[in-house]
Amino acid sequence: MGSEVQYRICEVGEEAIPQLRELAWVIFPHTYRTMLSPEQIDYMMDMMYSERAILWQMRERGDLYFFLLRTIDDQEEPIGYLSVRLDGERTYHLEKLYTLPSVRGLGLGCMLFDHARKVASEWAGGKACRLELNVNRDNPAVGFYLRMGMHQAGRGDFPIGQGYYMNDYIMAIDIPEKQ
């Protein structure tokens, strides 16, 4: 008889930065290996996932981070992460939504996305709101976000320094008022 696997999402703070960085170093380069140069990946890892960058995101920008945790035989480990932030009046930005490559296709991305929608709705006090995100135009995740009910609200080539750009679609979903 196999072990029961359980998943849960929990908010994490500054204490989780080392684990978050470790997870990102596995996920991010793998995810973007066919879309970005190794040099751009290294640059973006420092820009987005250095300890100072994550501290700034949490302390100054107000990003909330969540781990997706998997428990097997009482052993719990992070296998994905999510971050969301306020981006205007009743507009929220889904900054990051990633899972380990080994667990993709299990519906866990849907679980994280649903959690992001719930967080946005709670922040909006149950009033109608919008959740937006930027996604690389060549990323297969575009299809995932479309399946989750998002639509392409725009596109842009955003300079991030060192001559690099993020060539993104801006995706959005309108979350109705809670009844």
KEZAFI-253072 format. One line per field, with one value per atom (N, C-alpha, C): x, y, z; residue number from 0. Coordinates in nm, 2 decimals. Atoms other than C-alpha are relative to their C-alpha. Layout:
REM residues N
u X	...;
v Y	...;
w Z	...;
i NUM	...;
***
This chain:
REM residues 179
u 0.08	0.00	0.09	-0.08	0.14	-0.03	0.02	0.18	-0.10	0.09	-0.09	0.08	-0.06	0.02	-0.10	0.09	-0.13	0.07	-0.05	-0.09	-0.07	0.06	-0.15	0.08	-0.06	-0.07	0.01	-0.01	0.06	0.09	-0.07	0.18	0.13	-0.14	0.55	0.05	-0.06	0.76	0.15	-0.14	1.12	0.08	-0.07	1.22	0.01	0.00	1.14	0.09	-0.08	1.37	0.11	-0.10	1.65	-0.07	0.07	1.40	-0.06	0.06	1.23	0.11	-0.11	1.57	0.04	-0.04	1.66	-0.10	0.11	1.33	0.01	-0.01	1.36	0.12	-0.12	1.71	-0.02	0.03	1.56	-0.10	0.11	1.24	0.02	-0.01	1.32	0.09	-0.09	1.62	-0.06	0.06	1.44	-0.12	0.12	1.12	0.04	-0.03	1.30	0.12	-0.12	1.59	-0.01	0.02	1.44	-0.04	0.05	1.32	0.10	-0.10	1.61	0.14	-0.14	1.98	0.04	-0.04	2.17	0.05	-0.04	2.31	-0.12	0.12	1.96	-0.06	0.05	1.85	0.07	-0.08	2.14	-0.03	0.04	2.06	-0.13	0.14	1.69	0.00	-0.01	1.77	0.05	-0.05	1.97	-0.10	0.09	1.72	-0.13	0.12	1.42	0.01	-0.01	1.55	0.12	-0.11	1.85	-0.07	0.06	1.79	-0.05	0.04	1.78	-0.12	0.12	1.53	-0.13	0.12	1.29	-0.04	0.03	1.32	-0.07	0.06	1.24	-0.15	0.14	0.94	-0.09	0.08	0.81	-0.02	0.01	0.89	-0.05	0.03	0.86	-0.12	0.11	0.62	-0.12	0.12	0.40	-0.04	0.03	0.43	-0.03	0.02	0.27	0.05	-0.05	0.45	-0.07	0.06	0.30	0.08	-0.06	0.45	-0.11	0.08	0.28	0.08	-0.07	0.37	-0.06	0.04	0.36	0.05	-0.03	0.34	-0.01	0.00	0.44	0.06	-0.05	0.48	0.05	-0.03	0.49	0.12	-0.11	0.77	-0.06	0.06	0.67	0.11	-0.10	0.85	-0.07	0.06	0.79	0.03	-0.01	0.72	-0.04	0.04	0.60	-0.02	0.02	0.54	-0.08	0.09	0.32	0.03	0.00	0.34	-0.10	0.10	0.07	0.02	-0.01	0.07	-0.11	0.09	-0.16	0.06	-0.06	-0.12	-0.10	0.09	-0.39	-0.13	0.12	-0.74	-0.07	0.06	-0.89	0.06	-0.08	-0.62	0.11	-0.11	-0.38	0.09	-0.10	-0.07	0.05	-0.06	0.02	0.14	-0.14	0.40	0.06	-0.07	0.50	-0.09	0.07	0.34	0.08	-0.09	0.57	-0.01	-0.01	0.59	0.12	-0.11	0.87	-0.04	0.03	0.90	-0.06	0.04	0.85	-0.15	0.14	0.49	-0.09	0.09	0.36	-0.09	0.10	0.04	-0.08	0.08	-0.10	-0.12	0.10	-0.34	0.04	-0.05	-0.12	0.01	0.00	-0.08	-0.14	0.14	-0.46	-0.03	0.02	-0.46	0.07	-0.06	-0.21	-0.07	0.07	-0.40	-0.13	0.12	-0.72	0.03	-0.04	-0.54	0.02	-0.03	-0.42	-0.13	0.13	-0.78	-0.07	0.06	-0.90	0.07	-0.07	-0.63	-0.04	0.04	-0.72	-0.14	0.14	-1.09	-0.01	0.00	-1.02	0.06	-0.05	-0.80	-0.10	0.10	-1.08	-0.13	0.12	-1.32	-0.12	0.11	-1.53	-0.06	0.05	-1.59	0.07	-0.05	-1.53	0.15	-0.14	-1.16	0.06	-0.07	-0.90	0.13	-0.13	-0.60	0.07	-0.08	-0.33	0.14	-0.13	0.00	0.07	-0.08	0.28	0.06	-0.06	0.39	0.07	-0.08	0.66	-0.08	0.08	0.50	0.03	-0.04	0.69	-0.03	0.02	0.59	-0.12	0.12	0.36	-0.10	0.10	0.20	-0.11	0.10	0.01	-0.13	0.11	-0.22	-0.07	0.05	-0.26	-0.08	0.07	-0.36	-0.13	0.13	-0.62	-0.10	0.09	-0.76	-0.06	0.05	-0.79	-0.10	0.10	-1.02	0.06	-0.06	-0.77	-0.01	0.00	-0.76	0.12	-0.11	-0.48	-0.05	0.05	-0.53	0.10	-0.10	-0.21	0.13	-0.13	0.15	0.10	-0.10	0.48	0.14	-0.14	0.85	0.06	-0.03	0.97	0.15	-0.15	1.34	0.02	-0.02	1.48	0.15	-0.14	1.84	0.10	-0.11	2.17	-0.04	0.04	2.00	-0.10	0.10	1.75	-0.14	0.14	1.38	-0.09	0.10	1.08	-0.11	0.09	0.87	-0.13	0.11	0.53	-0.13	0.14	0.16	-0.04	0.06	-0.03	-0.14	0.13	-0.31	-0.08	0.09	-0.61	-0.12	0.13	-0.91	-0.08	0.09	-1.20	-0.07	0.05	-1.31	-0.13	0.13	-1.68	-0.01	0.03	-1.82	-0.05	0.05	-1.88	-0.15	0.15	-2.26	-0.02;
v -0.12	0.00	0.12	-0.12	0.34	0.10	-0.11	0.64	0.10	-0.10	0.90	0.13	-0.13	1.23	0.11	-0.11	1.55	0.13	-0.13	1.91	0.11	-0.12	2.24	0.12	-0.12	2.60	0.08	-0.08	2.82	0.13	-0.13	3.18	-0.01	0.01	3.22	0.15	-0.13	3.52	-0.01	-0.01	3.62	-0.12	0.12	3.30	-0.10	0.10	3.11	0.03	-0.05	3.31	-0.11	0.10	3.04	-0.11	0.10	2.77	0.04	-0.06	2.99	0.02	-0.01	3.07	-0.13	0.13	2.71	-0.06	0.05	2.61	0.08	-0.08	2.90	-0.04	0.04	2.79	-0.13	0.12	2.45	0.03	-0.02	2.58	0.10	-0.11	2.91	-0.03	0.04	2.80	-0.11	0.11	2.48	0.06	-0.05	2.67	0.09	-0.10	2.94	-0.05	0.04	2.73	0.01	-0.01	2.73	0.14	-0.13	3.09	0.11	-0.11	3.29	-0.06	0.04	3.28	-0.03	0.03	3.13	0.13	-0.13	3.49	0.08	-0.07	3.64	-0.07	0.08	3.36	0.04	-0.03	3.43	0.15	-0.14	3.81	0.01	-0.01	3.76	-0.07	0.07	3.51	0.10	-0.09	3.78	0.12	-0.12	4.06	-0.04	0.04	3.86	-0.09	0.10	3.60	0.01	-0.02	3.74	0.02	-0.03	3.77	0.15	-0.14	4.15	0.03	-0.03	4.14	-0.06	0.06	3.91	0.08	-0.08	4.12	0.13	-0.12	4.43	-0.03	0.04	4.25	-0.01	0.03	4.15	0.13	-0.12	4.47	0.12	-0.13	4.75	-0.01	0.01	4.63	-0.07	0.06	4.42	-0.14	0.14	4.08	-0.09	0.12	3.79	-0.12	0.13	3.46	-0.12	0.12	3.12	-0.12	0.13	2.77	-0.10	0.12	2.47	-0.11	0.11	2.19	-0.13	0.14	1.82	-0.08	0.08	1.58	-0.15	0.15	1.21	-0.06	0.07	0.99	0.10	-0.11	1.30	0.08	-0.08	1.45	0.11	-0.10	1.79	0.08	-0.07	1.97	0.10	-0.09	2.28	-0.05	0.04	2.19	0.11	-0.11	2.52	0.13	-0.12	2.88	0.10	-0.10	3.18	0.13	-0.13	3.55	0.09	-0.09	3.81	0.14	-0.13	4.19	0.09	-0.10	4.49	0.08	-0.07	4.67	0.12	-0.10	4.94	-0.02	0.02	4.99	-0.12	0.13	4.64	-0.07	0.08	4.52	-0.06	0.07	4.26	-0.07	0.06	4.12	-0.13	0.14	3.75	0.01	-0.01	3.79	-0.13	0.13	3.43	-0.12	0.12	3.09	-0.11	0.10	2.80	-0.13	0.13	2.43	-0.07	0.08	2.18	-0.07	0.07	2.02	-0.14	0.14	1.68	-0.02	0.01	1.77	0.07	-0.07	1.95	-0.11	0.09	1.80	-0.07	0.06	1.70	0.09	-0.09	2.00	0.09	-0.09	2.18	0.14	-0.14	2.49	0.06	-0.04	2.51	0.03	-0.02	2.48	0.14	-0.13	2.77	0.12	-0.11	2.98	0.03	-0.02	2.93	0.07	-0.07	3.04	0.15	-0.14	3.36	0.07	-0.07	3.44	0.02	-0.01	3.38	0.11	-0.11	3.61	0.13	-0.12	3.88	0.04	-0.03	3.85	0.04	-0.03	3.86	0.14	-0.13	4.17	0.11	-0.10	4.34	0.00	0.00	4.26	-0.06	0.07	4.04	0.08	-0.08	4.32	-0.05	0.04	4.27	0.05	-0.04	4.29	-0.07	0.05	4.20	-0.06	0.06	3.97	0.00	-0.01	4.03	-0.07	0.05	3.88	0.02	0.00	3.90	-0.14	0.14	3.58	0.02	0.00	3.54	-0.05	0.04	3.52	-0.14	0.13	3.20	-0.11	0.09	3.03	-0.09	0.08	2.73	0.03	-0.04	2.86	0.09	-0.08	3.10	-0.08	0.09	2.81	-0.03	0.02	2.73	0.11	-0.11	3.08	0.02	-0.01	3.09	-0.11	0.10	2.76	0.04	-0.04	2.92	0.12	-0.11	3.19	0.13	-0.13	3.46	0.04	-0.05	3.67	0.09	-0.09	3.86	0.14	-0.14	4.22	0.10	-0.08	4.35	-0.08	0.06	4.28	0.12	-0.10	4.46	-0.06	0.04	4.44	0.09	-0.08	4.56	-0.01	0.01	4.65	-0.02	0.03	4.50	0.02	-0.03	4.62	-0.09	0.07	4.50	-0.04	0.02	4.52	-0.11	0.11	4.24	0.06	-0.04	4.26	-0.12	0.10	4.07	0.02	-0.01	4.00	-0.08	0.06	3.94	0.03	-0.03	3.91	0.04	-0.03	4.08	-0.07	0.08	3.84	0.05	-0.05	3.93	-0.09	0.06	3.78	0.09	-0.08	3.97	-0.09	0.08	3.82	0.07	-0.06	3.88	0.03	-0.02	4.02	-0.12	0.11	3.76	0.03	-0.02	3.71	-0.04;
w 0.00	0.00	0.00	0.01	-0.10	0.10	-0.09	0.11	-0.05	0.04	0.11	-0.02	0.03	-0.05	0.03	-0.03	0.08	-0.05	0.04	-0.05	0.07	-0.06	0.11	-0.03	0.03	0.06	0.13	-0.12	0.34	-0.03	0.01	0.36	0.07	-0.06	0.43	0.00	-0.02	0.54	-0.03	0.02	0.55	0.04	-0.05	0.74	-0.11	0.10	0.42	-0.12	0.11	0.19	-0.05	0.04	0.19	-0.08	0.07	0.09	-0.13	0.13	-0.17	-0.10	0.10	-0.33	-0.05	0.05	-0.34	-0.10	0.09	-0.50	-0.13	0.12	-0.75	-0.09	0.08	-0.86	-0.07	0.07	-0.95	-0.11	0.09	-1.12	-0.11	0.10	-1.29	-0.12	0.12	-1.50	-0.09	0.07	-1.60	-0.09	0.07	-1.70	-0.12	0.10	-1.91	-0.09	0.07	-2.05	-0.16	0.15	-2.41	-0.04	0.04	-2.40	0.02	-0.03	-2.25	0.00	0.00	-2.27	0.15	-0.13	-1.97	0.07	-0.06	-1.91	0.05	-0.04	-1.90	0.12	-0.12	-1.66	0.13	-0.11	-1.43	0.05	-0.04	-1.44	0.07	-0.06	-1.37	0.14	-0.13	-1.09	0.11	-0.09	-0.92	0.02	-0.01	-1.00	0.08	-0.06	-0.87	0.12	-0.11	-0.63	0.09	-0.10	-0.45	0.13	-0.13	-0.08	0.01	-0.01	-0.11	-0.08	0.09	-0.40	0.07	-0.06	-0.21	0.12	-0.12	0.11	-0.05	0.05	-0.10	-0.04	0.05	-0.26	0.12	-0.11	0.08	0.08	-0.09	0.28	-0.06	0.07	0.03	-0.09	0.10	-0.24	0.05	-0.06	-0.02	-0.05	0.06	-0.20	0.12	-0.09	-0.01	-0.07	0.06	-0.07	0.07	-0.04	-0.04	-0.05	0.05	-0.06	-0.02	0.02	-0.21	0.07	-0.07	0.03	-0.03	0.02	-0.03	0.12	-0.11	0.26	-0.04	0.02	0.23	0.12	-0.12	0.54	0.10	-0.10	0.77	-0.04	0.05	0.56	-0.09	0.07	0.43	-0.08	0.08	0.15	-0.10	0.10	-0.07	-0.14	0.14	-0.43	-0.10	0.08	-0.56	0.08	-0.07	-0.48	-0.08	0.06	-0.55	0.07	-0.07	-0.48	-0.07	0.04	-0.51	0.06	-0.06	-0.46	-0.05	0.04	-0.47	-0.12	0.12	-0.81	-0.04	0.03	-0.79	0.07	-0.07	-0.67	-0.05	0.03	-0.66	-0.12	0.11	-0.91	0.07	-0.07	-0.79	-0.11	0.09	-0.96	0.05	-0.02	-0.97	-0.05	0.04	-0.96	-0.04	0.03	-0.95	0.03	-0.02	-0.98	-0.07	0.05	-1.02	0.08	-0.07	-0.94	-0.06	0.05	-0.97	-0.13	0.12	-1.31	0.02	-0.02	-1.16	0.04	-0.05	-1.03	-0.10	0.10	-1.34	-0.06	0.06	-1.49	0.11	-0.10	-1.15	0.05	-0.04	-1.12	0.11	-0.11	-0.86	-0.04	0.05	-1.08	0.02	-0.01	-1.08	0.15	-0.14	-0.70	0.04	-0.03	-0.68	-0.06	0.07	-0.93	0.08	-0.08	-0.73	0.13	-0.12	-0.42	-0.03	0.03	-0.59	-0.02	0.02	-0.70	0.14	-0.13	-0.34	0.08	-0.07	-0.20	-0.05	0.06	-0.44	0.04	-0.04	-0.36	0.15	-0.15	0.02	0.01	-0.02	-0.02	-0.05	0.05	-0.22	0.09	-0.09	0.07	-0.07	0.07	-0.16	-0.11	0.12	-0.41	-0.13	0.13	-0.78	-0.01	0.01	-0.86	-0.12	0.12	-1.13	0.05	-0.03	-1.11	-0.14	0.12	-1.37	0.02	-0.01	-1.45	-0.13	0.12	-1.70	-0.03	0.04	-1.89	-0.13	0.12	-2.14	-0.12	0.12	-2.49	-0.05	0.05	-2.57	0.11	-0.11	-2.24	-0.02	0.01	-2.27	0.11	-0.10	-1.95	-0.05	0.06	-2.17	-0.01	0.01	-2.25	0.13	-0.14	-1.88	0.05	-0.05	-1.80	-0.08	0.08	-2.08	0.05	-0.05	-1.95	0.14	-0.13	-1.61	0.00	0.02	-1.75	-0.03	0.02	-1.81	-0.15	0.14	-2.13	-0.02	0.02	-2.30	0.00	-0.02	-2.19	-0.06	0.06	-2.35	-0.02	0.02	-2.44	0.01	-0.01	-2.40	0.00	-0.01	-2.42	0.11	-0.12	-2.08	0.03	-0.03	-2.03	0.15	-0.14	-1.71	0.03	-0.03	-1.74	-0.08	0.07	-1.90	-0.15	0.14	-2.24	-0.02	0.00	-2.15	0.01	0.00	-2.20	0.05	-0.03	-2.07	-0.11	0.11	-2.38	0.04	-0.08	-2.21	-0.06	0.01	-2.26	0.14	-0.13	-1.98	-0.01	-0.01	-1.88	0.11	-0.11	-1.67	0.01	-0.03	-1.51	0.10	-0.09	-1.36	0.10	-0.11	-1.03	0.05	-0.04	-0.96	0.15	-0.14	-0.64	0.07	-0.07	-0.38	0.04	-0.03	-0.33	0.15;
i 0	0	0	1	1	1	2	2	2	3	3	3	4	4	4	5	5	5	6	6	6	7	7	7	8	8	8	9	9	9	10	10	10	11	11	11	12	12	12	13	13	13	14	14	14	15	15	15	16	16	16	17	17	17	18	18	18	19	19	19	20	20	20	21	21	21	22	22	22	23	23	23	24	24	24	25	25	25	26	26	26	27	27	27	28	28	28	29	29	29	30	30	30	31	31	31	32	32	32	33	33	33	34	34	34	35	35	35	36	36	36	37	37	37	38	38	38	39	39	39	40	40	40	41	41	41	42	42	42	43	43	43	44	44	44	45	45	45	46	46	46	47	47	47	48	48	48	49	49	49	50	50	50	51	51	51	52	52	52	53	53	53	54	54	54	55	55	55	56	56	56	57	57	57	58	58	58	59	59	59	60	60	60	61	61	61	62	62	62	63	63	63	64	64	64	65	65	65	66	66	66	67	67	67	68	68	68	69	69	69	70	70	70	71	71	71	72	72	72	73	73	73	74	74	74	75	75	75	76	76	76	77	77	77	78	78	78	79	79	79	80	80	80	81	81	81	82	82	82	83	83	83	84	84	84	85	85	85	86	86	86	87	87	87	88	88	88	89	89	89	90	90	90	91	91	91	92	92	92	93	93	93	94	94	94	95	95	95	96	96	96	97	97	97	98	98	98	99	99	99	100	100	100	101	101	101	102	102	102	103	103	103	104	104	104	105	105	105	106	106	106	107	107	107	108	108	108	109	109	109	110	110	110	111	111	111	112	112	112	113	113	113	114	114	114	115	115	115	116	116	116	117	117	117	118	118	118	119	119	119	120	120	120	121	121	121	122	122	122	123	123	123	124	124	124	125	125	125	126	126	126	127	127	127	128	128	128	129	129	129	130	130	130	131	131	131	132	132	132	133	133	133	134	134	134	135	135	135	136	136	136	137	137	137	138	138	138	139	139	139	140	140	140	141	141	141	142	142	142	143	143	143	144	144	144	145	145	145	146	146	146	147	147	147	148	148	148	149	149	149	150	150	150	151	151	151	152	152	152	153	153	153	154	154	154	155	155	155	156	156	156	157	157	157	158	158	158	159	159	159	160	160	160	161	161	161	162	162	162	163	163	163	164	164	164	165	165	165	166	166	166	167	167	167	168	168	168	169	169	169	170	170	170	171	171	171	172	172	172	173	173	173	174	174	174	175	175	175	176	176	176	177	177	177	178	178	178;
***
